[in-house]
Amino acid sequence: MYVKIGDEIAFHPGECLEEFIESGGMTPYQLASKIGMDVDYVQGLIDGSQSVTKEFAKAMADCYEFANDGRFWLNLQETFNKKVGDRDV
């Protein structure tokens, strides 16, 4: 999901997560099982109805070395939130 704000586009972290899942040849269910999260939450991230939580960021960091402290996912969410502000998305 993305939101156009003037000349800028704010991408929800779910866009990145969806690409990550697809590039790994996984399904949202498989990822959720691997990181110990609810599949409805993972699907909600993908469709933009959920926000990245510290628990999700830590679970991803524990399973995947590219984001070893979880900040990657939290930074994506913080950037989205700053760009979108109080807009109703």
Sine and cosine of phi, psi and omega as CSV:
sin_phi,cos_phi,sin_psi,cos_psi,sin_omega,cos_omega
0.00,0.00,0.61,-0.79,0.09,-1.00
-0.66,-0.75,0.36,-0.93,0.01,-1.00
-0.80,-0.60,0.79,-0.62,0.05,-1.00
-1.00,0.01,0.81,-0.58,-0.01,-1.00
-0.81,-0.59,0.99,-0.17,-0.09,-1.00
0.89,0.46,-0.84,-0.54,0.02,-1.00
-1.00,-0.01,-0.06,1.00,-0.05,-1.00
-0.98,-0.21,0.39,-0.92,0.10,-1.00
-0.83,-0.55,0.78,-0.63,0.05,-1.00
-0.97,-0.22,0.88,-0.48,0.01,-1.00
-1.00,-0.10,0.76,-0.65,0.07,-1.00
-0.95,0.31,0.54,-0.84,0.02,-1.00
-0.83,0.55,-0.38,0.92,0.03,-1.00
-0.88,0.47,-0.47,0.88,0.07,-1.00
-0.88,0.48,-0.72,0.69,0.01,-1.00
-0.92,0.39,-0.66,0.75,0.01,-1.00
-0.89,0.45,-0.67,0.75,0.02,-1.00
-0.88,0.48,-0.69,0.73,0.04,-1.00
-0.90,0.44,-0.64,0.76,0.02,-1.00
-0.88,0.48,-0.71,0.70,-0.01,-1.00
-0.90,0.43,-0.73,0.68,-0.03,-1.00
-0.90,0.43,-0.67,0.75,-0.02,-1.00
-0.92,0.38,-0.42,0.91,0.05,-1.00
-1.00,0.02,0.02,1.00,0.00,-1.00
0.91,0.41,0.51,0.86,-0.03,-1.00
-0.95,-0.30,0.12,-0.99,0.19,-0.98
-0.93,-0.37,0.30,-0.95,0.09,-1.00
-0.83,0.56,-0.60,0.80,0.02,-1.00
-0.89,0.46,-0.69,0.72,-0.01,-1.00
-0.90,0.44,-0.68,0.74,0.03,-1.00
-0.89,0.45,-0.74,0.67,-0.01,-1.00
-0.83,0.55,-0.68,0.73,0.02,-1.00
-0.89,0.45,-0.68,0.74,-0.05,-1.00
-0.91,0.42,-0.63,0.78,-0.05,-1.00
-0.99,-0.11,-0.02,1.00,0.06,-1.00
0.96,0.26,0.54,0.84,0.02,-1.00
-0.90,-0.43,0.32,-0.95,0.02,-1.00
-0.95,0.33,0.70,-0.71,-0.02,-1.00
-0.89,0.45,-0.54,0.84,0.03,-1.00
-0.90,0.43,-0.59,0.81,0.06,-1.00
-0.91,0.41,-0.74,0.67,0.00,-1.00
-0.87,0.50,-0.70,0.71,0.03,-1.00
-0.90,0.44,-0.59,0.80,0.06,-1.00
-0.90,0.44,-0.59,0.80,0.09,-1.00
-0.89,0.46,-0.71,0.71,-0.02,-1.00
-0.88,0.48,-0.68,0.73,-0.05,-1.00
-1.00,0.05,-0.01,1.00,0.09,-1.00
1.00,0.05,0.12,0.99,-0.01,-1.00
-1.00,-0.01,-0.14,0.99,0.04,-1.00
-0.85,-0.53,0.41,-0.91,0.08,-1.00
-0.96,-0.28,0.40,-0.92,0.08,-1.00
-0.91,0.41,0.74,-0.67,0.07,-1.00
-0.95,-0.31,0.28,-0.96,0.07,-1.00
-0.87,0.50,-0.59,0.81,-0.01,-1.00
-0.90,0.43,-0.68,0.74,0.03,-1.00
-0.90,0.43,-0.73,0.68,-0.02,-1.00
-0.86,0.51,-0.67,0.74,0.01,-1.00
-0.92,0.38,-0.67,0.75,0.01,-1.00
-0.88,0.48,-0.66,0.75,0.04,-1.00
-0.92,0.40,-0.65,0.76,0.01,-1.00
-0.90,0.44,-0.61,0.79,0.00,-1.00
-0.93,0.38,-0.50,0.87,-0.06,-1.00
-1.00,-0.10,-0.46,0.89,-0.11,-0.99
-0.77,-0.64,0.84,-0.54,-0.13,-0.99
-0.93,0.36,-0.35,0.94,-0.06,-1.00
-0.91,0.41,-0.34,0.94,-0.01,-1.00
-0.79,-0.61,0.91,0.41,-0.22,-0.98
-0.93,0.37,-0.20,0.98,0.07,-1.00
-0.84,-0.54,0.05,1.00,0.03,-1.00
0.99,0.10,-0.16,0.99,-0.05,-1.00
-0.88,0.47,-0.51,0.86,0.00,-1.00
-0.79,0.61,-0.80,0.60,-0.05,-1.00
-0.94,0.34,-0.64,0.77,0.02,-1.00
-0.91,0.41,-0.62,0.79,0.04,-1.00
-0.91,0.42,-0.64,0.77,0.06,-1.00
-0.86,0.52,-0.70,0.71,-0.02,-1.00
-0.91,0.40,-0.69,0.73,-0.01,-1.00
-0.89,0.46,-0.65,0.76,0.02,-1.00
-0.89,0.45,-0.71,0.71,0.04,-1.00
-0.86,0.50,-0.74,0.67,-0.03,-1.00
-0.87,0.49,-0.65,0.76,0.00,-1.00
-0.91,0.41,-0.66,0.75,-0.02,-1.00
-0.94,0.34,-0.62,0.78,-0.04,-1.00
-0.99,0.15,-0.56,0.83,0.00,-1.00
0.88,0.48,-0.74,-0.68,-0.05,-1.00
-1.00,-0.03,0.18,0.98,-0.01,-1.00
-0.90,0.45,0.56,-0.83,0.07,-1.00
-1.00,0.06,0.93,-0.36,-0.03,-1.00
-0.97,-0.25,0.00,0.00,0.00,0.00
